[in-house]
Amino acid sequence: MKNKRNNLKRNKSNSFSKLSIFQNNKYKFKKKCPLSIKGAPAVDYKNIKLLRRYVSENGKILPSRITNISQKKQRELSLSVKRARNLALI
């Protein structure tokens, strides 16, 4: 009984060791930030059309893991959304 448990633990650890951060790049599909590419619109609190794309129906700011926005642009975006809310533009 004890040997079976040890074997199960070993099998689990082996399966987790296969999941590595050093995998081939063919499995990682990282999209580019839509606000960092060339010709992208500037993030500004007055650009309501752009801000509405990154705000949910309930008025919450969508996370960067959903919108694929870089951390720097996500901070600018959240600041712009908050400013637009204070000025009642959104």
VOGU-3710 file (C-alpha; in Angstrom, 3 decimals, decimal comma):
1> mknkrnnlkr> 0,000/0,000/0,000  2,767/2,367/0,917  4,693/1,562/-2,272  1,658/2,382/-4,402  1,371/5,808/-2,779  5,025/6,523/-3,387  4,668/5,486/-7,028  1,682/7,806/-7,433  3,634/10,697/-5,945  6,530/10,012/-8,295
11> nksnsfskls> 4,238/9,930/-11,329  2,664/13,239/-10,352  6,029/14,890/-9,895  7,160/13,591/-13,289  4,117/15,030/-15,032  4,720/18,413/-13,409  8,377/18,376/-14,384  7,296/18,180/-18,031  5,525/21,511/-17,658  8,480/23,822/-17,754
21> ifqnnkykfk> 9,089/27,479/-18,445  11,869/26,345/-20,746  9,530/24,825/-23,324  9,892/25,419/-27,046  8,469/28,679/-28,343  6,116/26,870/-30,701  3,607/26,506/-27,832  3,745/30,100/-26,629  1,610/32,544/-28,570  2,171/35,996/-27,155
31> kkcplsikga> 0,316/38,753/-28,959  1,733/42,234/-29,319  0,293/45,093/-27,324  -2,308/46,856/-29,506  -1,456/50,240/-27,979  2,334/49,929/-28,391  2,513/49,137/-32,102  3,361/51,724/-34,716  0,410/53,947/-35,617  -1,559/53,103/-32,465
41> pavdyknikl> -3,814/55,809/-31,024  -2,540/57,720/-28,011  -4,057/56,827/-24,643  -5,821/59,956/-23,419  -8,788/60,627/-21,147  -10,472/62,611/-23,935  -10,408/59,677/-26,364  -13,692/58,123/-25,218  -14,014/55,797/-28,206  -10,728/54,089/-27,303
51> lrryvsengk> -11,469/53,930/-23,580  -14,851/52,243/-24,059  -13,159/49,293/-25,790  -11,243/48,528/-22,578  -14,101/49,003/-20,110  -16,721/46,310/-19,417  -20,488/46,805/-19,550  -20,491/47,331/-15,794  -17,878/50,074/-16,062  -14,919/48,046/-14,798
61> ilpsritnis> -11,511/48,240/-16,460  -10,695/44,978/-18,242  -7,487/43,227/-17,089  -4,423/43,128/-19,306  -4,497/39,325/-19,544  -7,736/39,647/-21,511  -6,862/42,717/-23,597  -3,145/41,831/-24,156  -2,005/45,325/-23,204  1,483/45,831/-21,778
71> qkkqrelsls> 1,864/46,843/-18,126  3,004/50,359/-18,967  0,052/51,013/-21,271  -2,355/49,348/-18,802  -1,317/51,856/-16,130  -1,826/54,753/-18,549  -5,166/53,328/-19,611  -6,443/52,900/-16,055  -5,390/56,436/-15,167  -7,162/57,789/-18,261
81> vkrarnlali> -10,350/55,838/-17,488  -10,378/57,150/-13,930  -9,911/60,725/-15,127  -12,721/60,313/-17,664  -14,989/58,973/-14,926  -14,249/61,950/-12,681  -15,099/64,347/-15,493  -18,260/62,318/-16,295  -17,116/61,571/-19,844  -17,758/57,855/-19,376
//
